[in-house]
Amino acid sequence: MRRQIIEEHRFAGQLQDLIINSKRADDFVDGAKNILSLNPSQGKQTRPGGLIWFIPAEEGVPGLEDIAIYYAFDETRVWLLSIQKRPEED
């Protein structure tokens, strides 16, 4: 079962404001939507047991190195909350 993807206003505004290659950004977002609609737990939680998750762009893609999509989900929907620099990983 695919989950419905909902882009929050903040996400849409941040996506437009990103100063990166728009084709690469569109490809990243489209790919993330596909993955998240099928299995949103493939991302990483921002903190253990937290409700906010993120999925980072692939390493080595110029202009997207530090970008991640932040989202929340339930059984039927995924809310894309924000797209911005991802947190430093330990």
C-alpha positions as CSV (number, residue, x, y, z in Angstrom):
1,M,0.0,0.0,0.0
2,R,1.3,3.4,-0.9
3,R,0.9,6.3,1.5
4,Q,-0.4,9.7,0.4
5,I,2.4,12.3,0.2
6,I,1.5,15.7,1.6
7,E,3.8,18.7,1.1
8,E,3.5,21.2,3.9
9,H,3.7,24.9,3.0
10,R,7.0,25.3,4.7
11,F,8.5,22.4,2.7
12,A,7.3,23.8,-0.6
13,G,8.7,27.3,0.2
14,Q,12.1,25.9,1.3
15,L,12.3,23.8,-1.8
16,Q,11.8,26.9,-4.0
17,D,14.4,28.8,-2.0
18,L,17.2,26.2,-2.3
19,I,20.0,27.5,-4.4
20,I,20.9,24.2,-6.0
21,N,20.5,22.6,-9.4
22,S,16.8,22.4,-9.8
23,K,16.8,19.2,-11.9
24,R,18.9,17.3,-9.2
25,A,16.6,18.7,-6.5
26,D,13.5,17.6,-8.4
27,D,15.0,14.1,-8.9
28,F,15.9,13.8,-5.2
29,V,12.4,14.9,-4.1
30,D,10.7,12.6,-6.6
31,G,12.8,9.7,-5.5
32,A,12.3,10.4,-1.9
33,K,8.5,10.6,-2.4
34,N,8.5,7.2,-4.1
35,I,10.6,5.6,-1.3
36,L,8.6,7.2,1.5
37,S,5.2,6.4,0.0
38,L,6.2,2.7,0.1
39,N,8.4,2.5,3.3
40,P,8.9,5.7,5.3
41,S,10.8,3.9,8.0
42,Q,13.8,3.7,5.5
43,G,14.7,7.2,6.7
44,K,16.4,8.0,10.0
45,Q,14.8,9.4,13.1
46,T,16.0,12.7,14.3
47,R,16.2,11.2,17.8
48,P,15.5,7.8,19.1
49,G,11.7,7.3,19.5
50,G,11.0,10.7,17.9
51,L,8.2,11.4,15.5
52,I,10.3,13.4,13.0
53,W,12.4,11.5,10.5
54,F,14.7,12.5,7.7
55,I,16.0,11.1,4.5
56,P,19.4,12.6,3.2
57,A,20.4,13.2,-0.4
58,E,23.0,10.8,-1.7
59,E,26.6,11.6,-0.8
60,G,28.7,13.1,-3.7
61,V,25.8,14.8,-5.6
62,P,27.0,18.3,-6.2
63,G,24.7,20.9,-4.6
64,L,22.8,18.3,-2.5
65,E,25.6,17.0,-0.2
66,D,24.1,18.5,3.0
67,I,20.4,18.4,2.2
68,A,17.7,16.2,3.8
69,I,13.9,16.0,3.7
70,Y,12.3,16.0,7.2
71,Y,9.0,14.2,7.5
72,A,6.4,12.5,9.7
73,F,4.1,9.6,8.8
74,D,1.3,7.4,9.9
75,E,-0.3,4.3,8.3
76,T,-1.8,6.2,5.3
77,R,0.1,9.5,4.9
78,V,3.6,11.0,4.8
79,W,3.9,14.7,5.6
80,L,7.0,16.4,4.0
81,L,7.7,19.0,6.7
82,S,11.0,20.6,5.7
83,I,13.9,20.4,3.3
84,Q,17.2,21.8,4.6
85,K,20.7,21.1,5.8
86,R,20.8,17.7,7.5
87,P,22.2,17.2,11.1
88,E,25.7,16.2,11.7
89,E,25.9,12.4,12.1
90,D,27.8,10.9,15.1
